[in-house]
Amino acid sequence: MIETLQDMARRHNASPHLMRLGALFSETVLLEVEGEEFYLSFEKGSLVKIQPGPSKKIPYRFAFSTDRAALDEFWKARPAPGFHDIFGLVKIGRGRITGDILALVKNLRFFKEFMALPRPTEGIKL
């Protein structure tokens, strides 16, 4: 999982679009996948640090928790219904969002697009 997150960080920091969307976002987010914790620290939209957990000392603004199988489905080019969105995962019982929901909602498009970075985009016709 850490390799995927590092690849996401490289793709994210090379994307002017995502940097613009997250320009006002400077927070730490907890991503929990099957009990494995990762603290993602963003500064003005840039992902500056990925810290593996668990840790009781790292403060975070909000957390997104899911299982690996759901995340793998979420990252497909054309995810199944319910797996297409982080709120879809919550609705079908495969994800959970905790913490400061307002901070998430204020930066929703940024966070959703960041989480979708591993999705393949080549060969998809819209």
Backbone torsions as a table, in degrees:
resi	resn	phi	psi	omega
1	MET	NA	-36.3	-178.2
2	ILE	-63.6	-34.5	178.3
3	GLU	-65.5	-39.8	177.4
4	THR	-63.0	-43.6	179.3
5	LEU	-64.9	-38.0	178.0
6	GLN	-66.9	-38.3	175.7
7	ASP	-65.2	-41.0	177.0
8	MET	-60.5	-40.8	179.7
9	ALA	-62.4	-44.4	178.6
10	ARG	-61.9	-46.7	-179.3
11	ARG	-65.8	-39.4	-179.5
12	HIS	-64.7	-50.0	-176.8
13	ASN	-68.5	-16.1	176.5
14	ALA	-94.4	2.7	-177.0
15	SER	-105.0	105.1	177.8
16	PRO	-58.6	-33.7	179.7
17	HIS	-61.1	-50.0	179.9
18	LEU	-68.7	-35.0	178.4
19	MET	-63.6	-38.4	177.9
20	ARG	-68.0	-43.6	179.6
21	LEU	-61.4	-36.5	-176.2
22	GLY	-98.3	13.4	-174.6
23	ALA	-54.6	-27.7	-178.7
24	LEU	-103.4	7.3	-176.0
25	PHE	-100.6	110.6	176.2
26	SER	-131.7	86.4	-175.8
27	GLU	-147.6	167.4	170.9
28	THR	-108.9	133.7	-178.3
29	VAL	-119.1	138.0	175.4
30	LEU	-96.5	122.9	173.0
31	LEU	-109.7	119.3	-179.1
32	GLU	-115.7	121.7	179.7
33	VAL	-122.8	108.7	-178.6
34	GLU	51.1	45.8	176.4
35	GLY	84.6	-10.7	177.1
36	GLU	-86.3	125.5	-173.7
37	GLU	-104.6	140.5	175.5
38	PHE	-136.1	126.9	178.7
39	TYR	-100.7	116.3	-177.9
40	LEU	-102.2	115.0	-178.4
41	SER	-102.2	118.5	179.4
42	PHE	-106.6	140.1	173.3
43	GLU	-128.3	113.5	-179.5
44	LYS	49.4	43.0	176.5
45	GLY	89.5	-15.0	-179.3
46	SER	-91.7	133.3	176.7
47	LEU	-80.6	107.5	-172.9
48	VAL	-98.7	-21.2	-176.9
49	LYS	-155.9	139.2	171.4
50	ILE	-120.5	115.2	-179.8
51	GLN	-114.5	120.8	175.1
52	PRO	-70.9	147.3	179.1
53	GLY	-107.0	-163.1	3.8
54	PRO	-80.8	155.1	178.2
55	SER	-151.9	135.3	175.1
56	LYS	-93.9	-5.3	-174.3
57	LYS	-98.7	-14.1	-177.4
58	ILE	-92.1	113.6	178.1
59	PRO	-76.2	144.4	177.5
60	TYR	-137.4	155.4	-177.0
61	ARG	-83.1	-46.2	176.2
62	PHE	-148.9	165.2	-177.5
63	ALA	-130.1	144.4	172.5
64	PHE	-122.9	122.8	-178.1
65	SER	-120.0	139.8	178.4
66	THR	-158.6	-179.1	175.4
67	ASP	-106.9	160.8	-174.2
68	ARG	-64.1	-40.0	-179.8
69	ALA	-62.8	-40.4	178.0
70	ALA	-65.9	-40.0	179.2
71	LEU	-66.4	-39.3	176.8
72	ASP	-61.8	-41.0	177.4
73	GLU	-67.3	-40.9	178.3
74	PHE	-59.1	-35.5	-176.7
75	TRP	-86.8	3.4	175.2
76	LYS	-70.2	157.1	179.6
77	ALA	-59.2	-39.7	177.2
78	ARG	-129.8	86.3	-178.0
79	PRO	-65.6	152.4	175.9
80	ALA	-66.0	158.0	177.1
81	PRO	-54.0	136.0	-177.9
82	GLY	93.9	-24.2	179.7
83	PHE	-101.2	1.4	-174.4
84	HIS	-80.0	-13.0	-170.2
85	ASP	-150.8	152.8	179.9
86	ILE	-64.8	-34.9	176.7
87	PHE	-73.3	-27.7	173.2
88	GLY	-63.6	-41.2	177.3
89	LEU	-62.1	-39.5	177.9
90	VAL	-65.1	-43.9	-177.1
91	LYS	-62.0	-38.1	-178.5
92	ILE	-89.6	6.4	175.4
93	GLY	82.2	16.6	-178.8
94	ARG	-107.3	3.5	178.6
95	GLY	-147.7	162.0	178.8
96	ARG	-145.5	136.9	177.3
97	ILE	-118.3	127.3	179.3
98	THR	-133.5	165.3	177.8
99	GLY	98.1	-148.4	-176.1
100	ASP	-79.8	90.3	-177.7
101	ILE	-62.8	-33.8	179.2
102	LEU	-60.3	-41.0	177.9
103	ALA	-62.7	-37.7	176.7
104	LEU	-66.3	-49.4	-176.2
105	VAL	-63.0	-37.1	178.2
106	LYS	-64.2	-25.8	-177.1
107	ASN	-123.7	31.3	-171.2
108	LEU	-61.5	-49.3	-177.9
109	ARG	-62.1	-41.7	177.7
110	PHE	-58.7	-51.0	-176.7
111	PHE	-66.5	-40.6	179.2
112	LYS	-62.5	-44.0	-179.2
113	GLU	-69.7	-34.1	175.1
114	PHE	-62.7	-47.9	-178.2
115	MET	-63.8	-26.9	-178.2
116	ALA	-87.7	1.6	-177.2
117	LEU	-54.5	-38.2	-179.5
118	PRO	-70.5	-8.1	179.5
119	ARG	-66.0	133.1	174.6
120	PRO	-69.6	141.1	-179.3
121	THR	-117.8	-13.8	-178.5
122	GLU	-72.3	139.3	175.4
123	GLY	80.8	3.1	178.6
124	ILE	-92.7	123.1	177.7
125	LYS	-99.1	128.0	-179.4
126	LEU	-91.7	NA	NA
